[in-house]
Amino acid sequence: MDGYIVKGRLEAEGIPVLLKGDAEGPYRMGPVHLYVARADEPRARELLDSVAVADADDDETAAVDSLNGDQPAD
């Protein structure tokens, strides 16, 4: 579900997003990948970084970090 939340946030900021992954179907479980145009990447990363800083929930922060290519801290 985190992928859909992040997708919605990016699209709310005017960044088109393509979502692909195993989260199709009624249960929406499994990894998803979000794709943005190369021209939108810097703005998308900036937005995701600002959300990660403002987010106090460790699980949601880990999901955003994984989208940025970072490994979550244990």
HUZI-V419974 format. One record per residue. N is the residue number from 0. PHI is phi in whole degrees, 0 to 359 (* if undefined). OMEGA is omega in whole degrees, -180 to 180 (none if undefined). D_LAST is the distance of its C-alpha to the last C-alpha in Angstrom with 2 decimals. Layout:
[[N & PHI & OMEGA & D_LAST] [N & PHI & OMEGA & D_LAST]]
This chain:
[[0 & * & -179 & 21.31] [1 & 301 & 180 & 18.98] [2 & 298 & 179 & 20.87] [3 & 290 & 178 & 24.13] [4 & 293 & 180 & 23.14] [5 & 295 & 177 & 22.20] [6 & 303 & 180 & 25.39] [7 & 298 & 180 & 27.43] [8 & 294 & 179 & 26.17] [9 & 296 & -180 & 27.03] [10 & 294 & 177 & 30.35] [11 & 296 & 178 & 31.14] [12 & 268 & 177 & 31.03] [13 & 86 & 180 & 33.44] [14 & 258 & 178 & 31.14] [15 & 294 & -176 & 32.10] [16 & 228 & 171 & 29.25] [17 & 253 & -180 & 29.52] [18 & 251 & 176 & 27.03] [19 & 226 & 176 & 26.89] [20 & 156 & -176 & 24.94] [21 & 275 & -175 & 24.84] [22 & 271 & 178 & 24.81] [23 & 280 & 178 & 28.59] [24 & 101 & -172 & 30.55] [25 & 288 & -174 & 30.60] [26 & 261 & 173 & 27.10] [27 & 48 & 178 & 25.14] [28 & 244 & 177 & 22.23] [29 & 114 & -178 & 20.54] [30 & 288 & 173 & 19.36] [31 & 231 & 178 & 21.54] [32 & 235 & 178 & 22.33] [33 & 252 & 180 & 23.91] [34 & 239 & 174 & 26.61] [35 & 234 & 178 & 28.47] [36 & 296 & -179 & 31.46] [37 & 306 & -180 & 30.92] [38 & 294 & -180 & 32.93] [39 & 269 & -174 & 30.59] [40 & 302 & -179 & 27.33] [41 & 301 & 180 & 27.25] [42 & 293 & 179 & 27.98] [43 & 295 & 179 & 25.44] [44 & 296 & 178 & 22.62] [45 & 299 & 179 & 23.91] [46 & 296 & 180 & 23.95] [47 & 296 & 177 & 20.41] [48 & 296 & -180 & 19.22] [49 & 292 & 177 & 21.34] [50 & 291 & -179 & 20.01] [51 & 296 & 180 & 16.34] [52 & 292 & -177 & 17.55] [53 & 280 & -174 & 19.61] [54 & 272 & -179 & 17.15] [55 & 266 & -178 & 15.75] [56 & 274 & -176 & 14.13] [57 & 300 & -178 & 10.33] [58 & 296 & 180 & 11.15] [59 & 290 & 178 & 13.98] [60 & 296 & 178 & 12.38] [61 & 298 & 179 & 9.89] [62 & 295 & 179 & 13.21] [63 & 293 & 178 & 15.06] [64 & 300 & -179 & 12.73] [65 & 294 & 176 & 13.12] [66 & 291 & 178 & 16.81] [67 & 276 & 180 & 16.91] [68 & 88 & 179 & 15.64] [69 & 271 & 174 & 12.39] [70 & 270 & 179 & 9.16] [71 & 293 & 178 & 6.48] [72 & 283 & 178 & 3.81] [73 & 270 & none & 0.00]]
